[in-house]
Amino acid sequence: MNWVKALLLLSVLLLGCADLATTNRILELGFGEANPFMQMAQAWFGVWWLIPKLGLTYLVIALLWRSENLSRIALVVAFCSTPVINNLVILAGAS
């Protein structure tokens, strides 16, 4: 496997974990989840809502693994960074 592709796939995993960590912090501060699918997961699974969230991250990685187009993989990585950036903006405004 190309080392650039491996780095991009690792970035998706790290961004998924960062999204999970920042979302947990936002929830601890008393704010709510903006994504309706994750709201539903939180209502159904309670504290175990992180399983579907990380499951979706692994699904994205598995689908990207099959792709040979690095620019499209990079575009997905950029898209995966937007919730993390949004969460960081919310956390910065809350402090």
Secondary structure, 3 states (H helix, E strand, C coil): CCHHHHHHHHHHHHHHHHHHHHHHHHHHCCCCCCCHHHHHHHHHHHHHHHHHHHHHHHHHHHHHHCCCCHHHHHHHHHHHHHHHHHHHHHHHHHC
